[in-house]
Each structure stands twice: as structure tokens, then as C-alpha cells.
């Protein structure tokens, strides 16, 4: 076998940890000895899957699936509040805030990590490492040490800027998001500054090792072997022949089943609408509240299932026999029963919904969500709304647009998703026919 021992290094973010864990299990299925490195909080989940666990911290902040109530230092909590405030202003302001925060929250002590990974490599005879695209310090460490690795990209592929593109700036925007040219110019300026700061830090570290080349863009530094995208090849760019291989897997989750209590809750012949803004963005209680009230007006008989996060108690007043409001949902298990998914455009929710061929309404707030929303709109697979500027008429129109969505295209991508997944990537990496 090409790689006998593979070491995964995962950030302590629930939305990135889970896809990586599923990918690790696929490699194990094909006979690879897998060690999974992550923070101690994830140890039980890793051991439960019969993978070897190695404790390593690569971030100061953590998201354990509880959004803004996760494990945060005071500095991270302040940045989180700044981020939530920016989402209420505009898309550009949100992306500017995220760019300004990048160095603080995603460039964790490179010198320390180099030593940690060097120790791992001395202790374990690792053939290949797997690193998340947002774990920039880990990528830098592996590059510095000259260790073989593959890059796993759970968010949109544009998270890795191609030549001529700006980091954290969408190349194209969905129609619902109004971007003023002055704001876009400012966003590109901030992006350029952030890229320079990151790249300078990288090259200062790299200069200590005379045997490796300096880089032109820290955000574009990826594996020379392969990049695995947890996404769809909407624009026919997959390449599995030349290095680095670019592999689109369509999904990286495992199906789950609902318990009897939930099956009883959703036992209805009416339309089922799920509203979920993800673990962090459920902080936007105003948007959740508006969605609940307007969806209830538009579809009085439909069953609404809402993920309310930390605002569950405040939103419980809207609960009724056909309005279920919970802090968190068993989303993967519920997805097969849902008719329409109203969400923030997160990649995990997208791939789960596409796997089951669901109708989509996206309200993008931040990060890669604008890229995802654009792709879904461009490929006629769903509707997009501005989370800060929608009303009953716009939401009703988005629901009505479901009739115009290409069911053939939706079925096509649903089938692609089911044909691929993490096993597909593992077999390509391991050269298994």
C-alpha cells in the first residue's frame, strides 16, 4: 500500500472535525493505520471510532458544537462579538472583520507547532499527514519540516485563492447581496494587507530553513500531492492525473437515524421546513425570529423545525404543535424527512441537503457562504436571500421559486454525492482501483 501510516491533524472546530473524522475512517477501512491528532475534548469521539488518538492543540479557541458558548478565551470572545455585530451591518463589513481577525484566531504559534509536529514524526513512522486548510500554522510546520501531507478543504474551494484572486473575497456574488464598489475596494485592500501579514510571518519562519523556498501567498500554500474538497465539481475542474490532485467528494458525513421521540415529532403529511443558521450564526436571534414568524404566515400548516442555539429559551414562545424549536437538532438524521432547508450556506449543511436532494433557501452571512450561495443560484439549485434585508414577499418568492428549480440537476448532483464521499478520495490517494 502506498501509505501505511497516516496522521490527521484536526482543528478543534466541530464543523471541521466531523468531516475529517469521516475521512479518517475511510482510510482506516482500506487498511491504513490512522492516528487522529486533536484537542483532548474530542478524544472520546476519536477512540469510539477505533482510531488512535494523539493530543495536540493547534488553536486557542474551540467550537465544540455549541457555537458562541464554546470554549473561548476573553480575547476570542471579544472577536466573536465583533463578528456578530459586523454581520448586522453588511457582507463587506463582515468579511473585513473576519480578515482582520485571521492572524489572531488562525495563526497559532508556528514555532511551537513545528516542535510538536517534529516530535510526532520522531515518535511515529508517519507516511502522510492530513491537514485542514484553515490550520495555517500546521501547513506551515509541515512545509517547513519537508513532511508529505495532503490538504483537506471543508469549506468552499475558493477558500484557497487562485492566482489573481483575493483571499476571503468572493469572485462572484449572489444577486440578493448588494455590494457597493467602495466597500468592495476596501475589502480587497484589507484582504491584500492580511495576505501580506500572513505571508511575511510564513516567510520569516521559512527563512530559518535554507533548503526550502519562500512562498508568494500563505493562503495558497497547499499540498503538492493532493487537495480534497468537501464540495461539488460544479465547474468541471477536478484533476486526478497531475499533482497536486484536486478531488471533489461531494460530502463527508455519515447517515444517522432518528430516535422514536423525534420520529413521533415529525410524523406529519404536511410540508416540513428546517431552519438552521449553524452553530455560530444562530446567534442572530433577529433573523431566526423573522424566519419563524414569516414562514409561519406563508405556510400555516407546515411543520417548522428550528435550530435556535443559545436563544432557544427566548424563541420557545413560538413553539406550537407544528413549530419545533430546539437548541440543536440531530440535523443529519432529520435531513431525509425535510422538504425545504432554510440555512446560512454552510458547507456541511449544503452537502447534507444535496445528498438527500432537498430544496434550498440560503441566507449567507460570512466566510465562504457567499461563494456557496452564488454556486447554488448559478446552477439553479436553490434561492438566495439577504439575511439583513428580506421580508414576507421575498421569502414567499423564494419558497415559490422551488417550483422553478431544476429537479434534473438536483437529482444529478444528488447522485454524484452518493457515488463519491470520503471513500472516493481515500481510494484515489491510496491508488486503489
RACORGI-V869818 format. One record per pair of residues at least 24 apart in sequence whose ideal C-beta (glycine too) atoms are under 7 Angstrom apart, sorted by the first residue. I is the first residue (numbers start at 1). J is the second residue. D is the distance in whole Angstrom. If there is no record, write none. Layout:
I J D
I J D
This chain:
1 31 6
1 430 6
2 430 5
2 431 5
3 32 6
3 127 4
3 128 4
3 430 6
4 32 7
4 33 6
4 127 6
5 33 5
5 124 7
5 125 6
5 126 5
5 127 5
6 32 5
6 34 5
6 127 7
6 128 5
6 130 6
7 35 5
7 37 6
7 120 6
7 124 7
7 126 5
7 129 5
8 34 7
8 36 5
8 37 6
8 130 5
9 37 5
9 56 7
9 58 7
9 129 6
9 131 5
9 135 6
9 138 5
10 36 7
10 37 7
10 38 4
10 132 6
11 58 6
11 59 5
11 132 5
11 134 6
11 135 5
12 38 6
12 39 4
12 41 7
12 42 7
12 59 6
12 62 4
13 63 5
14 63 5
14 64 6
14 65 4
14 279 6
15 279 7
15 346 7
15 348 6
16 132 5
16 134 7
16 154 5
17 42 6
18 253 7
19 154 5
19 230 5
19 252 4
19 253 7
19 348 7
20 132 6
20 152 6
21 45 7
21 49 7
22 252 5
22 253 6
22 254 6
22 422 5
23 152 6
23 252 6
23 422 4
23 425 7
24 51 6
25 49 6
26 422 4
26 423 5
26 426 4
27 426 5
30 426 6
30 430 6
30 432 6
35 124 6
54 120 7
56 116 6
58 108 6
58 113 6
58 135 6
58 137 6
58 138 6
59 108 5
60 108 6
61 105 6
63 279 6
65 279 6
66 279 7
67 279 4
67 280 5
67 282 6
67 283 7
67 309 5
67 310 7
68 280 6
68 283 5
68 310 6
69 310 5
76 105 6
79 104 7
79 105 6
84 283 5
87 284 6
87 365 5
87 366 6
88 388 7
90 183 7
91 177 5
91 179 6
91 370 6
92 179 6
92 183 4
92 184 6
92 186 7
92 187 5
94 365 6
94 366 5
95 168 6
95 169 7
95 187 6
95 366 7
96 186 7
96 187 6
96 190 5
98 168 6
98 366 6
98 367 7
99 168 5
99 190 5
99 191 6
99 194 4
100 190 7
102 194 6
103 197 6
103 198 7
106 134 6
106 136 6
107 136 6
107 137 6
107 198 7
107 201 6
108 137 5
109 137 7
110 137 5
110 140 5
110 141 6
110 205 5
113 137 5
113 138 6
113 141 5
114 141 5
114 144 6
114 145 7
117 141 5
117 142 7
117 145 6
118 145 6
121 145 7
121 147 6
133 159 6
133 160 6
136 198 7
136 218 6
139 221 6
140 202 5
140 205 6
143 212 7
143 221 6
144 205 6
144 206 6
144 209 6
144 212 7
146 212 7
148 225 6
149 223 5
150 223 5
150 225 5
150 226 5
150 228 6
150 429 7
151 222 4
151 223 4
151 227 5
152 228 5
153 227 6
153 228 7
153 229 5
153 230 7
154 230 5
154 347 6
155 347 5
155 367 7
155 368 4
156 231 6
156 347 6
156 368 4
156 371 4
156 372 5
157 229 5
157 231 6
158 368 7
158 371 5
159 368 6
160 219 7
160 220 6
160 222 6
161 217 7
161 219 5
161 220 6
166 191 4
166 192 7
167 191 5
167 194 6
167 195 5
167 219 4
170 370 4
170 371 5
170 374 7
172 374 5
173 370 6
173 374 6
174 364 7
174 370 7
174 373 4
174 374 5
174 377 5
174 384 4
175 377 7
175 384 7
176 384 5
176 385 5
176 386 5
177 364 7
177 370 6
177 386 6
195 219 6
226 429 6
228 425 5
230 347 6
230 351 6
231 347 7
232 413 6
232 416 7
234 375 5
234 379 6
240 428 6
245 428 7
247 425 5
247 428 6
249 420 5
249 421 6
249 422 6
249 424 6
249 425 5
250 351 6
250 416 6
250 417 4
250 420 4
250 421 6
251 351 4
251 352 7
251 355 5
251 417 5
251 421 5
252 421 7
252 422 5
253 332 6
253 348 7
253 351 7
253 352 6
255 332 7
256 330 7
256 332 5
256 333 4
257 333 6
258 330 7
258 333 5
258 334 7
262 330 7
265 324 6
266 303 6
266 337 5
268 303 5
270 301 5
270 302 5
270 303 6
271 299 6
271 302 4
271 339 5
272 302 7
272 303 5
272 305 7
272 337 6
272 338 5
272 339 5
273 299 7
273 302 5
273 304 5
273 339 7
273 340 5
273 342 6
274 305 5
274 334 6
274 338 5
274 341 5
274 342 7
275 304 7
275 306 5
275 307 7
275 342 5
276 307 4
276 329 7
276 331 6
276 343 5
276 349 6
277 343 7
277 344 5
278 344 5
278 346 5
278 349 7
279 309 7
281 344 5
281 365 5
282 307 6
282 308 6
282 309 3
282 311 7
283 309 7
285 311 4
285 314 6
285 315 7
287 363 7
287 387 5
288 315 6
289 315 6
291 342 6
292 318 5
292 323 7
294 392 5
294 395 5
295 395 7
296 323 7
297 392 6
298 392 7
298 395 7
298 396 5
298 399 6
305 329 6
305 334 6
340 402 7
344 369 6
345 369 3
345 372 5
345 373 5
347 372 6
351 417 7
354 413 6
354 414 6
354 417 6
355 414 7
355 417 5
355 418 7
357 410 5
357 411 6
357 414 4
359 402 5
359 405 6
361 385 7
361 398 5
363 387 4
379 409 6
380 405 6
380 406 5
380 409 6
381 405 6
381 409 6
381 410 6
381 413 7
